[in-house]
Amino acid sequence: MKVRHRFAVIAAAALLSACAARRVVVATAPVTPALPYEVAAEPERYAGAEVIWGGMILGLVNRESQTEVTILAYPLDEAQRPVPSAGTRGRFIIVLPGYVERHDYPDGLFVTLTGRLAGTRAGHVDEHAYVYPLVEAAHVHRWPPGFQFDRPQWHIGIGVGVRL
């Protein structure tokens, strides 16, 4: 009976640790639930608010004392990962201090970040006028390519498995 009890405890601990390893928590503090397009429409209402947003990098511009990264916003799942299949939520610009290497923030990379809203900037998307919320980033998590396919998988059985 003791062997079964130990096995059950070890199995439960392994399952819990596997679940914990997959959860990337970027923020645990309360944040404003507003979406980028809502902030762009009413920037004064959200001035200075803390947000947690995510999306795909569209471009990067290094300025004299800071770097601006343009993001196409997507909703986040329970693990704070962007969900590209859910449709976009607007665009915003991450403001990072200093110089950032384009190689570290390439176009097409997905990110999740926390930060404080620091105003807006008028710009364009193709020929359309657009208002970009500016987010002074506190923390940026860069997701590895293919992260959206990295979901927990359960396999039950006995034997040898070969994956190609």
ZALUM-53231 format. One record per residue (C-alpha): residue number from 0; residue in one letter; z, y, x. Coordinates in Angstrom, 3 decimals. Layout:
# residues N
pos_code_pz_py_px
NUM_A_Z_Y_X
...
***
This chain:
# residues 164
pos_code_pz_py_px
0_M_0.000_0.000_0.000
1_K_0.771_2.398_2.848
2_V_-2.704_1.936_4.319
3_R_-4.316_2.918_1.012
4_H_-2.048_5.964_0.730
5_R_-2.925_7.110_4.271
6_F_-6.614_6.565_3.618
7_A_-6.417_8.635_0.420
8_V_-4.631_11.486_2.227
9_I_-7.124_11.459_5.111
10_A_-10.102_11.340_2.742
11_A_-8.740_14.234_0.651
12_A_-8.111_16.320_3.787
13_A_-11.622_15.633_5.059
14_L_-13.182_16.627_1.744
15_L_-11.161_19.836_1.557
16_S_-11.967_20.798_5.132
17_A_-15.678_20.125_4.544
18_C_-15.644_22.436_1.532
19_A_-13.732_25.120_3.432
20_A_-16.183_25.017_6.332
21_R_-19.090_25.844_4.013
22_R_-17.406_28.892_2.466
23_V_-18.062_32.082_4.386
24_V_-15.841_34.794_3.056
25_V_-17.022_38.211_4.105
26_A_-14.547_40.122_1.960
27_T_-11.418_39.308_0.062
28_A_-10.394_42.867_-0.842
29_P_-11.402_44.369_-4.188
30_V_-14.841_45.928_-4.095
31_T_-16.955_47.952_-6.513
32_P_-19.049_45.574_-8.625
33_A_-21.912_48.092_-8.860
34_L_-25.399_47.013_-7.846
35_P_-27.619_49.022_-5.487
36_Y_-29.927_50.249_-8.262
37_E_-26.871_51.420_-10.274
38_V_-25.519_53.342_-7.291
39_A_-28.941_54.921_-6.703
40_A_-28.979_56.141_-10.319
41_E_-25.436_57.643_-10.201
42_P_-24.439_58.154_-6.538
43_E_-21.657_60.658_-7.279
44_R_-19.880_58.111_-9.495
45_Y_-19.608_55.604_-6.620
46_A_-19.094_57.939_-3.645
47_G_-16.869_56.309_-1.004
48_A_-16.548_53.013_-2.906
49_E_-16.253_49.698_-1.061
50_V_-19.035_47.208_-1.752
51_I_-20.055_43.700_-0.817
52_W_-23.808_43.319_-0.995
53_G_-26.413_41.043_0.459
54_G_-30.109_40.624_0.780
55_M_-33.108_40.351_3.053
56_I_-33.898_42.700_5.927
57_L_-37.075_44.709_5.359
58_G_-36.952_46.946_8.418
59_L_-34.848_48.556_11.137
60_V_-34.911_52.063_12.602
61_N_-32.869_53.042_15.651
62_R_-31.878_56.701_15.436
63_E_-30.139_58.822_18.078
64_S_-26.559_57.656_17.370
65_Q_-26.921_54.954_14.731
66_T_-29.200_52.230_13.406
67_E_-30.423_51.969_9.839
68_V_-31.390_48.588_8.394
69_T_-33.265_48.557_5.080
70_I_-32.271_45.677_2.789
71_L_-33.862_44.206_-0.343
72_A_-30.758_43.344_-2.378
73_Y_-30.116_39.992_-4.056
74_P_-27.085_38.827_-6.048
75_L_-24.498_36.753_-4.164
76_D_-23.311_33.255_-5.034
77_E_-19.697_32.032_-4.974
78_A_-19.848_31.700_-1.177
79_Q_-21.205_35.256_-0.863
80_R_-24.682_34.067_0.125
81_P_-27.730_35.987_-1.158
82_V_-29.640_34.142_-3.881
83_P_-33.355_35.005_-3.464
84_S_-34.379_32.954_-6.497
85_A_-32.279_35.173_-8.792
86_G_-34.443_38.308_-8.496
87_T_-33.842_41.572_-6.665
88_R_-31.173_44.174_-7.375
89_G_-32.702_47.185_-5.674
90_R_-32.745_48.356_-2.064
91_F_-30.194_49.937_0.209
92_I_-29.723_50.971_3.822
93_I_-27.015_49.623_6.132
94_V_-25.815_52.210_8.653
95_L_-24.603_50.653_11.919
96_P_-23.129_52.634_14.827
97_G_-25.145_52.872_18.028
98_Y_-28.253_50.997_19.047
99_V_-29.059_47.606_17.503
100_E_-31.610_45.250_18.976
101_R_-34.434_44.432_16.539
102_H_-34.240_40.812_17.712
103_D_-30.695_40.579_16.274
104_Y_-31.785_41.945_12.878
105_P_-35.388_40.744_12.392
106_D_-37.377_41.353_9.224
107_G_-36.864_38.509_6.751
108_L_-33.322_37.627_7.904
109_F_-30.696_37.437_5.145
110_V_-27.326_39.208_5.448
111_T_-24.119_39.732_3.520
112_L_-22.014_42.785_4.298
113_T_-19.010_44.812_3.350
114_G_-18.879_48.536_3.721
115_R_-18.283_51.951_2.240
116_L_-20.878_53.898_0.275
117_A_-21.802_57.000_2.253
118_G_-24.289_58.812_0.052
119_T_-27.978_58.281_-0.547
120_R_-31.300_59.040_1.086
121_A_-34.541_59.887_-0.651
122_G_-37.457_57.829_0.527
123_H_-40.478_55.922_-0.677
124_V_-41.439_52.361_-1.516
125_D_-45.176_52.413_-1.016
126_E_-46.173_55.541_-2.974
127_H_-43.159_55.589_-5.311
128_A_-40.182_57.883_-4.722
129_Y_-37.003_55.858_-4.200
130_V_-33.296_56.653_-3.706
131_Y_-31.586_54.388_-1.154
132_P_-27.784_54.024_-1.229
133_L_-26.355_54.253_2.318
134_V_-23.639_51.749_3.279
135_E_-21.535_52.271_6.397
136_A_-21.068_48.630_7.334
137_A_-17.613_47.291_8.138
138_H_-18.783_43.696_8.605
139_V_-22.252_42.129_8.552
140_H_-22.787_38.373_8.370
141_R_-26.270_37.235_9.416
142_W_-27.343_34.003_7.721
143_P_-29.268_31.395_9.720
144_P_-32.828_30.607_8.610
145_G_-32.818_28.063_5.780
146_F_-29.211_28.838_4.759
147_Q_-30.150_28.711_1.065
148_F_-30.999_25.021_1.430
149_D_-27.698_24.218_3.169
150_R_-25.756_23.032_0.147
151_P_-23.018_20.402_0.181
152_Q_-24.423_16.917_-0.201
153_W_-22.511_13.893_-1.396
154_H_-23.382_10.387_-0.275
155_I_-21.495_7.291_-1.301
156_G_-22.232_3.924_0.184
157_I_-21.812_1.552_3.052
158_G_-24.299_1.070_5.805
159_V_-26.373_2.998_8.264
160_G_-28.421_5.992_7.276
161_V_-31.414_7.305_9.155
162_R_-32.624_10.839_8.566
163_L_-35.989_11.968_9.903
***
